[in-house]
Amino acid sequence: IDINNFKGYHGNHSINFNIPDGNTEGSGLNILVGENNSGKSTVFEALEFIKDSTKKDPSTLLNKSDPAIILNDLSIEVTYTGNLTN
């Protein structure tokens, strides 16, 4: 997932998730660990926004740390890989 100027994420941030290898139990397990207010929940909110963007006004999700950031600077990109049918 690439998150750009979404909520607490200022600038572009890429997060690579583990992909199940099909053989090793738990090989696709991903655990988000961090201090309070470090952006763990924001990753899930970004995924939820991709799933159903009509539930929230995008302007309320824009990172506010830089007044020069405009709505066109907000983006979320998710790339799915692996065996998508399973």
Secondary structure, DSSP 8 states (H G I E B T S, - for coil): -EEEEETTEEEEEE-------SSSTTTT-------TTSSHHHHHHHHHHHH-GGGS-GGGSB--SSTT--GGG-EEE----S-TT-
